[in-house]
């Protein structure tokens, strides 16, 4: 053990009692050999951090039961220092509450352990809807090389069932073989999947169904997800719904400012209700521009879905194909201000909607979106793009694929807002601002050392909804502004500071945790 490592352990041990939390050390040569052993020994308490030391974990103790924090004292699982942690078996969490999993690598192609791997990480609700598992954060984790050949060709890198209030942030899902999903969500509610990357999935990038409700996919990248990037809805057995008797496969699912590259189609709606598909970019999908299907055998059908301000481009022998189920009237499906382009064939004079009788369509544009640099996956819009400022005015999403605000007056079509379309941004604006502390509690300070006069502050939640609005006196010379966040629930927020002429001075993210 190096001197630096010893000093780090001693520092953490001294810091713990002063901070009111404890450290549980797991791994080779540590108090517990793995996370499951620490949980079984009841060694983990609210507010504790489980530090996982460097190693490859293919342990037998893969069921992790009853890691239960509190709203003010979450349990965190993370690598020790800069250690690399690689997990080669399925970790299953039951009764997980107020739990954060951060910075771990889940690897699924270990030939010795493959018979025991079905998912890489599984939150199993044990048929206790929303009470067994809730308030879960999974961040900065990698899920790679899950191979389920010979195991019914199903399973997912990350499977979350019956869970209330979850976040999956800044994670990578890559190189699956004979699996169905990168992320499988069954009967979950109140969740967000943001800033994640899905690549080379043989099925869906992610699939939500079984009574799923109020879930947002935002600012994610999907590359070569062979079936769909995001599949909203499905055909779930009645016994697997949460709540039992739910009359929707998926309800209030938001798909905002994502980029989809390749795959049969970027987005598929399957017997879902109230899907909001806003400002996505789909590039060279290989079969369909979009799919709206009734797949449920329990009588649940599509209802009240909204598809606005998207770019749908194909490289398909079928052209720009809007695929839908037979014997259904689509009079509660709305398509507004979408742009369509065919990279393989000449663009048609009009889009064929024959498979969607009764569908409501307006504001469609047919033509090359004129992306800046598709070879380098830069789907920003050229100055001459017909998508610039041509979007239908909506309140959501608040920010685009890169985290820049959408124009309030000239929203662009697609996942990237064209900055000349009505938003002025001060050069190096964020360098003039900082937030402290971050994460914060009910009070946070905004520090400002710039020369422009700030007139207003807006705080948006992760769905782009306004959570707080403050007016700053025009003659204020203060360099720090206290902000009362007591009315905001825990979560991630975006702060926008503007000058009197509308110039965006700052775009900052922060997390409220108490």
N, C-alpha and C positions, 0 to 999 in steps of 0.2 A: 504494500500500500504506500503510495507516494506521500511526501510531506504535505503537498497541497490538498490531497484528498483527506488526510487526517485533519487538517485545519478546517476544511469545509464541514466535516462531520461535527467537530467541536463547536464551530460557530452556530450551526443549526441547533445543536443540543442546547446551547446557552440561550439562543433566541427564542426557542419554543416556550419555556415557562414565562418569559417576559411578554410574549404575544398571546398567551392563553390557548395555544394549540400545541399539539404533540406531533412528533415524527415517528412513523412506524417504518423501520428499515426492513426491506425484503430483498432476497436474492442470495447469490453464492456467498457464504460466510457471514450472513446477516442473521438477525434474530429469528426471522421466519424465511423459509425457502421461497415462498411465493405469496401472491396476494390472497389466494384462497386459504392458505394456512393461517394467515393473520386474521382473516375474517372468521374462520372456524374457532380460533382461540379467543374471540370476542376482544381482540386487542385494539380495535379501531373504534373511535368515539367521535361524536360531532365536532367538527372543526379540525380534525386531524389530517395530516398529509401522509400518504403512503409513498415513500421514496423507493422506486424500483431500481436496483443496481444493475450494472451492465451484465448482459448475458443473453443466451438463447433459452427460452422457456418452453419446454415441452413436458411440463409436469402433469401428474395425474390429478391433482386437485384443481380442476377447472370449473367447478361450481362455486360461485362466490355469492354467499347468501347474507342478507341483512346488513348491508352497508347503508346506514340510515343517518343522515345529517339532519340539520334543522335549517329554517330559512335564513338564519343569521350565522350559521356555522356549517358550511358545506364540507364534505369530505372530498379530498383531492387525491387522485392517483397520477403520479408523474415520474419521469426518470430522475435519478439522483444526479444533480449537476448537469454535465453535458453527456452523461452516459447514453449509450445506444442500447435500447431494449427491443428485442425481437421475440415475439410470441408465436409459437408454431402449432398451437392447439386452439380449439374453440373455447373461449372464455364465456361462460354463461352467468349473467347476473340475475338474481331474484331478490325481490324486496330491496330495490335500490332507490334511494330517495335523497335529494339534494347532494348529488354526486357529480364530480367533474373528473373526466378521464382525459389526460393531456399528454401529447408527445410520444405515444407508444407506436411501435411497428407491429402489425399483425400480418403474418406470412403463412400462406396456406398450401405450399407445395412441398412439404416435407414428406418424403416417401415412407419414412418410418411411422409417422403420426397420421398419415392421410386418412386411415380408416376411422379415426376419431374426430375428424374435422368435417363439419357440415356447413356451419357458418364460421366466420372468424370471431365476431363479437355478437352476442345475442342477449338482448334484454327480454327475459321471459316473464310474462305477467301472470302465469299460472291461472288463467281465466278469472283473475280479479281485476276487472276493468278500472284503470286509472287510480287504483288505490295501492297496488303492490309496487309499481314503478312510477315515479313521477319526479319532475325537476332534475333532469339529466342534461349535462353538457359534455359533448365529445368534441375535442378540438385538437388541431395540429397532429392528427394521427394518420398513419399510412396503412392501407389495406391492399395487399398485393398477392397475386399468383394463387388464388383459390382455385383448385382443380377438383371438381366433383364428378369426374368421369366414373361411371359405374355405380354412382349413388343417386340414381333416379334423375341425374342431370338437373338438379335443382339446388336450392340454397342461395345464400347471399353473403357478401362480405360483411355487411352490418345488417342485423335484423332487429327491429324494435317493435314489440307487440304491446298493445293495450296500455300505452304510456302517455301520461299527461304532462305537458310543458317540457319540451326537450329542444335542444339546439345541437346541430352538427355543423361545425365551423372549421374552415381551412383544412379540410381533410382530402386525401387522395385515395381513389379507388381504381385499381389498375390491373389489367391482364388476368381476367377470369377465364376459366375453361369449364364448359358444361355447367354453368350456374345460371340462375334466372335474373338476379339483380345485383347492382352495386349496393344499394340500400333498399331493403324491403320494409315497408311500413304497413302493418296490419292493425287496424282499429286504434290508431293513435290520434291524439288531438293536441292542438295548440303547440305547434312545433315550427322550427325554421331550419332549412338546409341552405347554407350560405358560403360563398367563396370556396366551394369544393370543386375537385376535378375528377371526372369519370372518364376512363379511357380503356378502350378495348374490352368492353363488356359484351358477352355473347347474347345477352338478353337485354333488359332495360338498364339504363343508368340508375333509375329509381322508380319504384312502383308504390302507390299508396291506395289502400282499399279497405274493405271490411268495416265500414263506418268511420273511416278517417275523416277528420274535420279540422278546419282552420289550420292548415299547414302551408307554409310559404317556401318555395324554391326561388332563391334570388342570387344573382351574380355568380352562377356556377358555369363551368365549362364542361361540355359533353363531347367526347371525341370517339367516333366509331362505336357507339352503342348500337349493336346490330339490330335489335328489335325497335326500341324507342328510347329517346333520351329520358323523357318522363312519361309514365303511364298513369293517368289519373282515373282511378276506378278499377273495375274488374268483375270477377265472378267468384264471390266468396261464399263458402258454405254458411248457412244461417247460424250454425253453432259457434262460428268463429267471429261473429260481429261483436263490436263494443260500440254502444250498448246493445244488448240483445234486442232484436226486433227493430233495429235501425232501418229506416226506409231509404237509405242512400248508401251507395258504395263509397263515395267520397263527396264531401260537401265543403264548400268554401275553401277551395284549394287555389292558392295564388302562385302563378308561375311568372316571375318578373325578371326582366333584364338578364336572361341567360343566353349563352352562345352554344349552339348545337352544330357540330361538324360531322357530316356523314351519317351512317345509320339509315335504316329504312325510312324513318321519319323522326322529326325532333320531338313532337308532342302528340300523344294519343289520348283522347277522352273516351272513357269506357263506362257507360251507365252512371255518370257522375252528375251532381247537382252543383250549381253556382261555382263553376270554375272561372277564374279570371286569368286569362292568358294575355299578358300585356308586355309589349316592348321587348320581345325576344328576337334573336337573329338565328335563323336556320340556314346553314350553308351546305349546298350540294347533298341533300338527302337523296338516297339512291332509289326510292320507290314512290313515296308519297310526300306531297307538300304538307298535308295535315290529315288526321283521321278522327272521325266521330262515330263511335260504334256502340251498339247495345249488346253487351256481352253477358249480362247477368241472366241467369236462369230462374231467378226468384221474382221476376216481374218488374225489377227496378229499371227505369229507362232514363235516358239523358233528359235534363231539364234545366233551363235558365243558365246557359253558359255564354261567356263573353270573350271574344277573341279580337283584341284591339291593338293596332300599332305594331304589328309584327312584320318581319321580313322573312318570307318563305322562298327559298331558292332550291331548285332541284337539279340533279344530274341523273335523270331517270329515263328509261325507254318509254315510260308512260307520260312524259311531259309533266305539267303542273296538275297533279292528280289529287283532287279532294275526295278522299275515300270515306264512305259512310255505309251504315247498315241499311238493308232493304226494309220495306213495309213500315216506314216510320216517317212522321211529319216533323220537320226541324224548325217549327215556327217559334220555338223558344231559344234558338241558337242565333247569336248576333256576331257578325264579322264586320268590323269597322276599320277603315284606314289602314289596311294591310297592303304590303308591297309584295309582288310575285315576280319571279324571274326564272327562266329555264336556261341553264348553262349548257345543256346538251343539244337542245333543239331551238329553233326560232321561237321567240315568244308568241303566244297566241294573241288574237285580237281581243279575246275575253276569256275569263275563267269559267270552266265548266262546273256548274253546281247541280248537275242533273241527279246526283246521288243524294242530294239534300233538299228534297221538295219542301217549300215553305220557308227556307232559311232567309234570315234578314241580312242583307249585304249592302254596304254603302262605302263610298270613299276609296275603293280599291285602286291601286296603281300597278301597272304592268311595265316592267323595264329593269334595266341594270341598276342595282343599288349603288354602284360605284364605290366599293370599299377601297380603303387606302392601300392595304397590303395583305392580301389573303395568304400569301406564302408564309408570312410570319404571324398569321392569325391576328392581324390587326384589322378589326371590323369597324373601325371608325369610318365616318363618311367623308368622301371627297367634297370639296366645296360645291361641285355641280350635281351632287346626288339628288334625285327626286324625293328622297326620304327626308331631306333636311326640312325641319319645321312643318312637316306635313301630317303630323299625328293628330289624332282626336284628343281634345283636352280632357285629361283625367288627373285625379289627384295622386294616383299611385301608378308605378312606383315613384318614390321621391328621388332616387338616385339611379344612375345607369350602371352598366357592367363594371366600369372602372371606379365607381363611387362618386362620380360627379353629378351634381343636381340636374334633373331635367328642367328644361325651360318652363316657366309658368305661363308663358304666352305663345311659345312656338315649339312645342314638344316635337322631337324628331321621331320617325318610325324606326324601330329596331332597338337593339340593346345598348347602343351608344348615342348619347346626345351630341349633336353638332354644336360646339360651343359658340360659333358665330350666330346661332339662331336665337338670340335674345338674351343670353346670359353673358355678362361681362365678369371676368375673373381677374382680380388684382394679381400681378406677377409676384411670385413667392409669398402668396397670402398667408399660408399656414405657418411660415417661418415667424410671423409676427404674433402668433397666438399660442397659448398652451393652456392645458386644463390640469388642475391639481386639487386633490389627489385623483388618481385614475388607476384602478377602480375607486369608486367613491361611495359615500353613504348618502344622507339626506342633504348635505351641503357640499357644493363644489365651487371652486374659484376659477374664473376665466381671466387669464392674464394677457394683456395686450400692450405691445410696445411699438405699434405702428404709427403712421402719420395720418392715415385716412380717418375721417370721422365716421364712427360706427353709430348706426341708428337703430338697429334691431337685431334680436337673437331669436332664432327658431330652433327648437329641439324636436327631432323626428324620431319615432320608434322604428324598429327594424322593418315594419310594413310600410314606411313612408308616411305615416299618419302624424299630424302635428300633436305633440304631447305638451309643449310649453311654448309660449310666445312672450317675449319681453321687449319693451321699448326702452331704448337708451336715450337719455336727454341729449339733444344735438350739441350742446356746449359742454358736455361732460369731458373733463380732463383726467378722469380716473384711469389708472392703468390696471385695475383689478376690479372685477365685478362678481359679487357673491350671488350664487344661484340656489334657490330653495327647491330641492327635488323631492320633497317629502310626499308629494302626491303621485310620484312616478313609481311604478312597480319595478322590481329588479329586472335587469336585462341590459341589452346593448342599445345605445342611442347615437344619433348623429346631430351635431351642433352646427348650425349655419349662422354666420354673422354677416350682415350686409351693411353697406354704406347707404346713405340717403338716396343716391341715384340708382340703387339696385345692384351695384357691383358686389359680387361675392367676395368677402374679405377672408373668410375662414370656413373650412369644412373639416371638422374634427370628430373623431369617434371616441366614445367613452362608455364605461360599464358601471351601472349602479348595482351594488351587491348587498346593500343593507337598507 
